Amino acid sequence: MLEELLIFTRGGLILWSSCRALGVAALKGSPIDALIRSCLLEDRAADATFSQDGHALKWTFNNDLGLVFVAVYQRVLHLLYVDDLLAAVRKEFSQIYHPRRSTYHDFDDVFRQLHLEAEARAEGMRKTKHSVPSRNKTPAAAPKPRGAGSRPTQDAKDSDGDSAKDQPAATVPALLLTNNRGKENGGPNDNNNNNNNGAFDVNKLHSLVNSKKKKKKNVPAPSNTTTKPDITNPKKKVNRVWDDKPTDNKKLDFTDPADERGDELTMLNQGDSMMDKDDNVSSDADEDDEVQDGPKKKGWLSSMFHSISGNNVLDKSDLQPALKALKDRLMTKNVAEEIAEKLCESVAASLEGKKLGSFTRVSSTVQTAMEEALLRILTPRRSIDILRDVHSAKERARPYVIVFVGVNGVGKSTNLAKVAYWLLQHNLSVTLAACDTFRSGAVEQLRTHARRLQIPIFEKGYEKDPAVVAKEAIQEATRNKSDVVLVDTAGRMQDNEPLMRALSKLINLNNPDLVLFVGEALVGNDAVDQLTKFNQKLADLSSVPTARLIDGILLTKFDTIDDKVGAALSMVYISGAPVMFVGCGQSYTDLKKLNVKSIVKTLLK
């Protein structure tokens, strides 16, 4: 049964609801609000359906009037007439809509009639679908009676209906035999007319191998053969002597924890973190656009011939060329193909049926719509201010916990140290938790960062439960009144079930304030698979009803991609989490915020 059909404007004004016409109570919960927040406001209108709290939602638009039509029904029912009903309601309601009118009680009777007609058509189609096979099915011939001593002949078998079933089994080998004969005899394009007809001759291979062996046997051994070095008693490595000067046997390895040389110097010489600096990339991009657009500007007469007159309604055929060009452009900027296609479908859904103004080209209209869609997607849904949240947690006498997760080799430990450096510059005390108990050298790597940054580190070595290590680290930081705990975890592929289960246990046991996914800016289609499976595994393996998913993204190696910035868009689109940090170098200061306007201009350039 249809739960509700709601008509509202893009500005949020509800014009009509079917609850009174259907005689049902209002919906419990807010599935339509969730649809608006999670789908319509973020230009995900290309999705076929949306599910929330056991309800399925379908929708359609009238872009010219700015109306949205949403149907809500129980997900288990699979109503077949919803699309037909939405199209009929959109057609009828658009005829009586007026911008100055806010109530449409007279539409109740019209909707009831449309609802009955849609149900009747769906029922008729269902009956027709079930009755068509029975009408077309030919009755089987009655078997002929056989006597006790009679035997079916071969002709009778061939005339029987079973002979038709045996026909494909007989023809397929014949076709294969024909193809093999064609290959053996050589076709019109076969230039290898030798004795073996192009086949691989094993005898030739054996003869070649035997001849090579004979040659090796006849080759005399060299007189000055070098003897093998004695592995059991290797020589000790001797330091190289430069310019006949005596070598200085001082220790050159300054990574020993006992040697504190250069630690404080490294900390002081790094400078200010780039997180606190204003990024002027967008202004540069604007200047570049002005330079590029300068020669393209033409006179009024020329632009008139290249424009479309007003009151021209857009349809899919008008939008396809411009959308295909945009899709290809996005894919060249490393946007995943699936995401680029969904974005173009969403833009098409928002423009179809819309009237163009005078002297407005389709390409510029599509470009503007895509730019607005990208800005909405990349702009965070909610503001995440880490410094404010840290001070809020500090007032409650507990540390602010950030967990870094991601696949292998993306740079979690290095960028964790960059975040720690940025927090130290804001006079916050930081504790590192070495919870990568799986990879060899992970604890030593984090210990080196802690020594250089002069901050404490909590470690328990290897082959320990990372969830327990993180819990003890948070307890230790609480006793020491540390402001922030940065938890380093092992890199894991999204398909690694044991490691994903351990990560889910760590997050559920410690309930961190922020879960950061660390990903490379170099990935394209793989970004979709990584984030989708990470969130799916965290949800499936969660031991609590409300699963904790990824809260934010840290993009690494952003300085190596030039204009291939599409991974940021793919990750945000698939997860809904904002890009909070961007790693752009090897030093502790190379951590930046994501400039959304600059990314959008780069994607559409």
N, C-alpha and C positions, 0 to 999 in steps of 0.2 A: 504494500500500500504506500502511496505517496504521502510523505510526512508533511512537506511544506513546499510551496513554490513562492519565491520572494522576488519582487521587482523593486530595484532601487537605482538611484543615479550614481554616477562615478564620484560624486561629491559626498555620498553616504546618506542621502535622503531616501527613506523607505516610502515608496509610493503605494504599494499594494502587497498583501499577503493572502495566501490561500487558506489560512487556518479557519477563518470564518466561513468561507465558501464550502470547505470540506467538512466543517463541523467537528474539527479536532482541536485538541489543546495545543498550546504553544510548545515548541521544542524545549526539552531540558538540555542544559549545557549551551554551548555556543559554537556549533560546527560552522556556521556561516561566518562568524567573526574570525575563526581560525583559517577559513578559506581566504578571507580578505587579507589577513596578515601574512600568511605563508605562501600564498599563490598569486593573487591578483595584484597586490602592491609591489611584488618583486618580479613582475612580468614573467610568470610561469604559466600563463594562460594556455600554452601549447599542450599541457598535460590533459589527458582525456578525462580523468576523474580525480577526485580528492576524497580521502577517507578520514573521518574523525569520530571517535567515540562510537564506533559501530555503525555510523551513517556513511553513505556514499553520496557525493555531491556532483552534479553536472551543471554546466552553465553555458550561456551564450551571450552575445553582445549585440547591441545596436549602436555602432560607433558614431553614426551621424547624429543621433539624439543623445548619446552619452548614457545609455541605459544598460543595466546588467540584469539578466534573468537567471536565477539559481533554483534548481530543483533538489530537494533533499528526500532520501528514502533509505530504508533499512538495507544495509550492504548485502545481507543474505538473500534478499528477494530477487535480485537481478531483473528489475523491471525493464521490459523491452520497448515500452512506448515513451520513455522519458524524452529521448531526442526528438521524436515526432511532436510530442506535446510542447516542448520548449519552442520549436520552430513555429508552431501554430499560435502560441501565446505571444511570441514576439511580433508576428505579423499583425494580429488583431489589436494588441495593446498599442503598437506604434501608430496605428491609425487614429486613436482617440487621445494620444498623449499631447499635453500642452505644457510648456515650461512654467506657466503661472499657476497651474493646477496641482494640488497636493493630495487630494482624495479621489479615489476611483471606486466607490462602492457599487456602481452600476456594472462593474466588470465581473462581479461574482457570478451572475447568471451565464455570462459568456464563457467564463472559465469552466463552469460545471458542464456545459455542453461540449466544449473542446476536450475536456477530460474523458467524458463518456465516449466521444468519437474516437479518441486515440486508443482507449482500451479496446473498443470494438474492432478497430483495424488490427491491433496487435493480436487479438484472439483469432480473427479471421486468418491472419498470416500463419499463426501457429497451427490451426486446423488444416490449412492448405498444405503446409510443409509436411504434416504427418500423413495426409491423404494422397499426395502425389506418388510416393513409391508404390502404394497398394494398387493405384489405377494403372500404372505403367508395367507392373509385374505380370508377366505372361504365365498362365497356369502350366504346370509341368504335365507332360504327356503321361497318360496312364500306362503302367507297365503291361506288356503283353503277357498273357498267361502261358506258362510253359508246362509241358508235360513232364512226366517223371523221367522218361528216357531221352528227352530232347536236350540238345546242346546248342548254345549260342554260337553262331558262325562268326567269322572275322568281319564279314560285311555288316552283320547286325551290330557288332561293336563299333564299327566306324560310323554307322548311322545313328548311334546313340548320342545323347547329349554330352556324355563324358568325353567324347573325342574332342570337343571344342576346348575342354580344359587342358587336354594333353598337347594342344597345338603349340602354345608358347614354349613348352619344354623341348619340343622338337625343332622349332625354328631358331631358338637362341644359339645352340651349338652350330647350326648351319651358318648363321651370320658370322660367328666367331671364326669358323673354319674358312669362310670366304675372305675375311680380313687377314687371317694368317697367310692364306695362299697369296693374297695380293702383296703382302710384305715380302714373302719368299721369292716370288717371281719378279718382283721389282715393278714399281709403278712407273708412270710417265715421267716423274721427277726423280727417279732413282738413277744416280750416276755411278754407283758402285756395282758394275756388272762383272764381278769376279766369280771365282769358283764357288765360294761359300755363300754367295748371294747376300752379302752384308752381315752375315751372322758372326758371332764371336767364336774364333777358333782357339780351343784350349790347347791343342797340340803345339801351335806356334808359341804360345806362352811358355809351355814346358821346355821347348827347345831353346828359347831365349834365355831362360833361367839357367839351364845346364851349361850353355856356352859361356855365360858370365862366371859361373863357378869354375870352369876349366881355366879361364883367363886368370882368375885370382890365384889358382894353384900354381900356374906357371910363372907368375911374377916373382922375381927374386927379392929377398928381404933386404932393406937398406943396411949398409955397413955401420953407419953411425946412428943406431937406434937409441932413442932416449929411454932411460930406465924409469920405471914408475916410482913416484915418490913414496917413501915409507909413511903410511898413514898412521901407523902405531906410534911413531916417534916424530911428530911434526916439529918443524923449526919455529922458534919463537919469532914473532913479527918485530922487525927492527925499525925504529923511527928513521924517517928520511933526513939526510943531511943536506942543508942548503948552503951553497957558497963556502964549503969547507969550514963552516962555523960549528962549534960544539952545540949539540941540541940541548934544549931545556926540557927536562923531564917533569915539568910541572903538570899538574892535572888540568886537562882541558874540558872536562865534563862538569858543567856548573848546575846540572839537574839533580845532584845529590842533595837530599833533604838536609844533611849536615852542613852543606855549604850554602850560606845565606847571601852570597855575593850577588848583587844585581837585582834582588827582589824588589826592594823599595824603589830603586832607580827605574825599574820597568813600570811600576805603578804610577810614578809621578810624571813620566815622560809621555804617557798616552794622550793626555789632553782631554778635552770635553767630548762626551758622547754625542754622536750625530742625532740621537733621539730628541735632544733639546734644541736642535737648530732648525730654523725655518727652511723648508725645501722650496726653492724657486724654480723648480723644473717646469712647473705649469706655465709660468710667465714666459719662459724661453720657448715652450711649445707654442704658445699663442703667437709670439713673434714669428716663429717659423711658418705658422699657418698663414699669417698675414703676408709674408713674403711669397709663399706659394700661391695664395689666392689672388695676389696682385695682378699678375699677367692674365688670369682667367676672367677677370671682370670685363664685361663688354658693355656696349651701349644699350640704351633702352630698346631700340629697334631690333638689335640682335637677340636680346634676351626674350623679346616678345615671340619671336619665331621658335625659340627653344622651350617655351613654356606651354602649359596646358590651361585652357580657359577655365573660368570658374564653373561651379555646379557640376563638375565631372565626378561621378561616383566611382570610387576605386573598387576593383575586383581582383581576384587572385591572379588573373592573367596579366594585369597591369603591374602587380608587385613582384612577380616571379623574377624578371631579369635583374632588378635592383637587389633583391634579396639573395639571388645566387652570387652576384658579385660581392656582396657583403659577407656571405658565408665563406667564400674562397679567401677573402682578405683576413677574416678571423682565423681561419685554419693555418694560413701562412705565418700568423703571429703566435702559433703554438697553442691555440685553443683546441680542445678536444672536439672531434667531429660531432659527437652526440650533442655536446653543449651548444656548438654553433648552429646545429640544425634546430634545436629546441628554441633558441633565441630568435631565429628567423621566423619560426612558426608563431611565436608569441607576438612578434611585431606585426606579422600578417594578420593575426586575429584582432589586434588593436586598431588596424587601419582599414580592414575590409569593410566596405559600405560607407566609408567616410567621404565627404565631399571636399574636393580641393578648392582652394581659393584661386583667384585670378593670378596668372603668371607664376604659378607654382609647379615645379617639376616633381615627378614621382620620385626620382632619385634623391633629391634634397629632402623630401618628406620622409622617405624611408631612413635616410641618414640621421635626421633629427630624432625620429622615433627610436632608433637603435641607440643613439647617444644617451637619451633619457633613460632607456631601459638599463643600459650598462651602469649609469650613475646610481640608479636605485638598487641594483644588485650588489655593487661593490661597497655602497655605503652601509655601515653596520646597522642592524635592526635596533640594537640597544647600545648605549654608551658604556664602554668598559674602560674605566680609568683606574689603572693598577695602583698608582700612588695614592689616590683617594681611598681605594679599598684597603690598602695596607694600613693607612692611618686609622680607618674604621675598625679593622681587626686589632690594631694596637690598643685602642681604647677598651676593647673587651678582654685585654690581657691574654691574647693568643697570637701565634704567628700566622702570617699569610702564606699559604702553601701553593706552590706552582709545580705541576708535574709535566715533564717534557717527554713526549712519546713520538714515535715515528719509525720508519723503516731503516734498514742498515745503511750506514755510510753517508747520511745526509748532513752530519755536522751538529748533532744534538749537544754534545759536551762543549764544543767550542762556542756555540751561540748561547748556551746556558751561562758560560763565563761572561759573555758580552752583556747579557741581561743583569748579571750580578754586578758588573762594573757600573752599569747605568744606575742601579739602585744605590750603590755605594756613593755615587756623586750626589744623591739626594739625602745623604746623612741617615741612611737606613742600615741596620745591621743585618747581615746575610749569613745563613748557614747552608752549606752544601750537603746533600745526602747522596752517597754513592750507592745507588740501588741497582746498578748494572753489575750484577753478580754472575753474569753469564759469559761475557766477552773477556778474553785475556787482555790485560793491560788497561782495562777501563778504569779501575780504581786508581792506578798510578797516574793516568792521564788527568783525572779530576783532582788528584792530590797536587799535581803540578800547578794547575790553575789556582787552587786554593792558596798555595804557598806564594804565588806571584801576586795574588790579590790580597794576601794577608787576611784571610777569612777562615773561620773554622770549618772543618769537614767531619762528617760522621760516617764511619765506614765499619763494616764487619767482615771484610774480605769477600771471598768467592764461595759459590755453591751454598749460599744462604737464601732464605725466602725473602724476596725483595719487598713484599708487603709488610713483613715484620720489621725489616730494616728501616723502611720509611716511617713506620709507626714509632719506633724507638727514637729516630732522628727528630721527629716532631716533638716528642716528649722532652728530649734533651734541649731542643731550642726553646721550649716553653720554660724550662727551669732556668736557662741562661738569659731569658727575656730577649731572645732574638726576634727581629721584626719579620723576616721573610725566610722561608725554607724552600730551596730550589732542589727538586728531586730529579736526579738523572736516572733514566731507565734504559734497559737494553734495547738495541735496535732489533726489530722483528718484522718479517714479512707478513702481509695481511692474511696469508693462508696458513701461517704457523699456529696450529690449534693450541699446543701446550703453552707457548709464550703469550698468546692472546688471552688465554685463561688466567695466567699469572698477572697480566696487566689489569684485567678486569677485577681480580681480587685486590690488587693494590689500590685501585681507585675506589672500590666499594668499601674497603676497610678503613681508609684514611680520609675519604670525603674531602678532597682538595678544593681550594677556592677556584682554581683555574687549571684546565687541562689544555695544554698547548700541543698541537700537532706540528712537528717540524718536518717540512717537505722541501724538496729541491725545486728551484724555479726552472730547471732544465726539462722537467718531465712534461709530457703532453697528455696523451690519452691515459697514461698510467696513473695520473693524478686522480682521475675519476674512480678507477678501480681501488686505489689505496684508501681514499677517504670513505668510499661507500662501504668497503669491507671492514675498515676499522670501526666505524660507527655501528655497523650491523653486528659485529662480534661483541662489541661492548654492550650492546642491547641484549643480544641473545644469552650471553654468559653472565649477565648481571643477576645478583642474588636478591635484589630489592625490586619492588614494583616499578618505581620510576628510575629507569636506567640513566646513568650519567654518561653523556656523550662528549664530543670534542667541543670546547668553548671558543678556541681561537687558533690561528694559524701563524707560524713563523716560517717565512720563506727564506731559504739560504741560497748562496751563490747567485744573488741577483745582479751582481756586477759582471757576470759572464755571459749574459743572454742578449745584450744589445736591445733590439726592439721586440724580441720574442717573449712578451710578457703575458702570454695567454694562460699560463699555468695558474696565475693568481685568480683570473676569472673562473677557470674550471673548478678550482678548489672551493671558492666561495659559493658558486652556484650549486655545487653538488652537496655541500655540507650546511650552508647557511651561516657558517661561522666567519667572522671577519678576519682579515689579515692584520695582525697587531704589530708584528715586527718584520723587518726586512734586513737580512744580513747581506752586506755589500763589501766585504773585505776580510782580511785576516787578523787585524788588530782589534783590541777590545772596544775601540770607539766606533767601529764600522757596523753600527746598528741604527736603522732608520725607521721612520713611519712610512706607511704606504700612501703615496699621493694619488688619490682616486682620480682626480681630473687629468693628471698627467698620464695615468694608465689608459683611461678612456680615449684620450687624444692619440696615444701611441697605437692603440688597437684599430682605430678607424683611419689612421693616416695612410 
